[in-house]
């Protein structure tokens, strides 16, 4: 069963709205009103999160078509938490700024709870991929 309930669609829309507004109010003022130069990776990260916030606006209207954005959100947070924050925490080397980022990033646990996994398996795993050649596969002989 890959049908997505209206309730789940509204949960997805709410999550996309949270991403749009939540990251938007954090990133855009910081980008547009900054008074000092940023480090390279601070600028890269802020730009990526600002683009994510704008892209999430499409998810409000097209929640199923924008599921890959949620995959990206879930994966980057998992990678950062598991490969960067966890080792620092385990070795008792986490500073206050990293601890604050880890707490904020842990809010991403809601993403896999909202994703309609039966739909994902039906449309991203079981369904054949797009063709690789201009004319597609030949049928018949």
Buried (B, 14 or more C-beta within 10 A) or exposed (E): EEEBEEEBEEBBBBBBBBBBEBBBEBBBEBBEEEEEEBEEEEEEEBEBBBEBBBBBBBBBEEBBEBBEBBBBBBEBBBEBBEEBBEEBBEEEEBEEEBEEBBEEBEEBEBBEEBBBEEBBEBBEEEEEEEEEEEEEEEEEE
